[in-house]
């Protein structure tokens, strides 16, 4: 049975969305996480529904912004991904690339990148700061990066852009009616044509 993660600001909100989405995703196991819980999980589902159907106002948008910045990292550019697959001795489909995939701005057009296997923590970043590595950093998955929001923001200001060999697959957004009617507030946070599932219940 395929597993999909319902990821929300809190586990309580994720569980509320999962109950509502169960009839839509028949035959799928829905695992529920807060954003922080998903990132810490050892092997979370790759497919994710971002759930912003509970709560109101700025807090809900803050969650979507945090999730976008922390979860929705692109795969490396195809040329880089193929080179990494060769180094890792991987056969078959290029890591992170499904048919029709387009790499994000993090690595598109770049010929050099830094591959960081394993966990990326503050000590590892400090060691890297002693050299001048490329500004495109490729990790195995977003959850392998264990840095504070402040540290991530500092690296972003320094020009670091992230990509993931196994990027999160955004299945859909689960939004309140209020948020679904205001797409300008969140449209730039997710890939184009992301499905939007509107909650049939009101915020709690």
Secondary structure, DSSP 4 states (H G I P E B T S, - for coil): -EEEEEEESSHHHHHHHHHHHTTTSTTEEEEEEEHHHHHH-TT--SEEEEEE-SS-THHHHHHHHHHHHHH-PPPPPHHHHHHHHHHTT--SSPTT--TT----TTTTT-S--EEE-S-B-HHHHHHHTTS---SEEEES-GGGB---HHHHHHHHHTT-EEEETT--EEEEEEE-HHHHT-GGGTGGGS-TT--EEE-SS---
